[in-house]
Structures are given as structure tokens and as C-alpha cells.
Amino acid sequence: MALERTFSIIKPDATRRNLTGKIVAKLEEGGLRVVASRRIHMARRQAEAFYAVHKERPFFGELVDFMVSGPVVVQVLEGEDAIARNREIMGATDPKKAAPGTIRAEFAESIGENSVHGSDGPETAKEEIAYFFAGSDIVG
Ligand code: GDP
């Protein structure tokens, strides 16, 4: 096991329903520590660049529209195997398939409006953290 950092977003469907605290509680109860956090309203070009890997997917336009539809909370999470741990706590992309007790099973509205984002590997975690935070913003 290794101490790792991962990148997380609390998405607009969750901030709209005032679920930020409940989601952070699940992350903390799952063993992760919030070492950086900022509430922002993403610019369209920022959301397009962040999700550039999904550019060719049929839902890309819908995804970008959703991510700029309201505020989000961008966060850096730290903990043992934080990348995998965060994805476990989040649950499957589609809330209908997410395990009971996960954030998406409890809070997500649909496969698109699914309350949270989490990095899927060490390289993306590093890139995504650097996209939103300077090293000095992160206090472990
Ligand atoms: P994740 O790693 O679990 O977030 O899932 P993906 O990397 O596959 O997809 C990224 C994000 O795109 C998801 O979290 C959803 O917000 C969105 N998404 C994925 N599949 C669909 C879909 O079929 N329709 C829509 N509207 N959005 C989707």
C-alpha cells in the first residue's frame, strides 16, 4: 500500500442539491483526506479540455453542458491507494450499477449526472491535479 493523491470533482448535480458535505463525509469515512479544495464554476473551454479524452464520444456535448451548468468542487484527496479507494467509494459510473452505500448509488441522478469524478490512474491523477492546483495549494 502506498500513500497516494487523486483528483476529485463534486459535480453540479450534487452542489445544486447541497450534497457537498455528505459527499465529503463519505470520502473521509472511507479513509481519504481532503488536502486541497476549491469551489469553482468551470469555463466551457476548461471543461472541454478536462474531458478532451471523451471528445469523440456521443455524450461529449451533453457532458460539457452539464459540467458548466453550475458550481463544482475540485479537490485533491490523499490516502492509502487513494486512486482505487476513491473509485470504490464513488461506485460505478451508472448509478443503477453502483454498489450499495457508494456515493453514486446514494446520490447520483443518472449515468451523466453522477455526482462525482475521480481520476482513473496515476498519470491522469497527476495531470488532473496539476490542471487545477499549484503545488502550494495542497497541504497534506
Ligand atoms: P467515470 O470514470 O466513472 O466518471 O466514467 P467515464 O470516464 O466513462 O465517463 C466520464 C463521465 O462522462 C461520466 O462520469 C459521466 O458524467 C459521463 N458519461 C459517461 N457515460 C455517459 C453516457 O452514456 N451519457 C452521458 N450523458 N454521460 C456519460
Boltz pocket constraint, residues with backbone or C-beta under 6 A from the ligand:
constraints:
  - pocket:
      binder: B
      contacts: [[A, 59], [A, 62], [A, 63], [A, 91], [A, 92], [A, 93], [A, 111], [A, 112], [A, 113], [A, 114], [A, 116], [A, 117], [A, 118], [A, 120]]
      max_distance: 6.0
